[in-house]
Amino acid sequence: MAIVVCQAGALRLTVKYVTTWKDGIFYYARRVPADMKQHHQGKATIRQSLKTRDPLVAAREALNVDFRLELTRDFH
């Protein structure tokens, strides 16, 4: 799921893998590929709190989380 962080006319900034929960806090949520589930305790998704209610801060934190996951090769 993606959220719209900012929209000005025809320009729209969206961020993938970000969602909100009942508490209004933004979370990073991403599906775990089938071949990687063994490395994630069999979980189908990874969900991590971004610890903010601000969509711009959430966008920045989500990019950091995504970068760390890709860098450590947790997803491939």
KAHUZI-V553409 format. One record per residue. N is the residue number from 0. RES is the residue in one letter. PHI is phi as a letter, one per 20 degrees, with the letter a starting at -180 (none if undefined). PSI is psi in radians with two decimals (* if undefined). OMEGA is omega in whole degrees, -180 to 180 (* if undefined). Layout:
n: <N,N>
res: <RES,RES>
phi: <PHI,PHI>
psi: <PSI,PSI>
omega: <OMEGA,OMEGA>
This chain:
n: <0,1,2,3,4,5,6,7,8,9,10,11,12,13,14,15,16,17,18,19,20,21,22,23,24,25,26,27,28,29,30,31,32,33,34,35,36,37,38,39,40,41,42,43,44,45,46,47,48,49,50,51,52,53,54,55,56,57,58,59,60,61,62,63,64,65,66,67,68,69,70,71,72,73,74,75>
res: <M,A,I,V,V,C,Q,A,G,A,L,R,L,T,V,K,Y,V,T,T,W,K,D,G,I,F,Y,Y,A,R,R,V,P,A,D,M,K,Q,H,H,Q,G,K,A,T,I,R,Q,S,L,K,T,R,D,P,L,V,A,A,R,E,A,L,N,V,D,F,R,L,E,L,T,R,D,F,H>
phi: <none,d,d,e,e,b,b,c,m,e,e,c,d,d,c,f,m,d,b,d,d,g,e,n,e,e,c,e,c,b,f,e,g,g,f,d,f,f,e,c,l,m,f,e,c,d,c,c,f,e,l,b,d,e,f,f,f,f,f,f,f,f,f,f,f,f,f,f,f,f,f,e,m,f,c,a>
psi: <2.48,2.63,2.62,2.04,-0.70,2.49,2.22,1.77,-2.17,-0.16,2.23,2.21,2.06,2.67,2.25,2.75,0.34,2.36,2.89,2.79,3.14,-0.52,-0.04,-0.04,2.47,2.52,2.57,2.19,2.22,2.44,2.45,2.20,2.59,-0.71,-0.16,-0.06,-0.56,-0.46,-0.13,0.69,0.58,0.15,2.52,-0.47,2.69,2.28,2.23,2.32,2.40,-0.03,0.69,2.72,-0.05,2.11,-0.57,-0.71,-0.70,-0.71,-0.79,-0.78,-0.65,-0.69,-0.66,-0.79,-0.80,-0.75,-0.77,-0.71,-0.77,-0.67,-0.69,0.02,0.57,-0.35,1.96,*>
omega: <179,176,174,-177,-176,177,178,-177,-179,-179,-180,178,178,179,179,173,180,179,175,178,-177,-177,180,178,177,180,169,180,-178,179,177,177,-176,-178,-180,-178,-180,179,-177,177,177,-178,179,179,171,177,-178,178,175,173,178,173,-179,-177,179,176,178,179,-180,-179,179,177,177,180,-180,179,179,179,179,-178,-179,178,175,180,171,*>
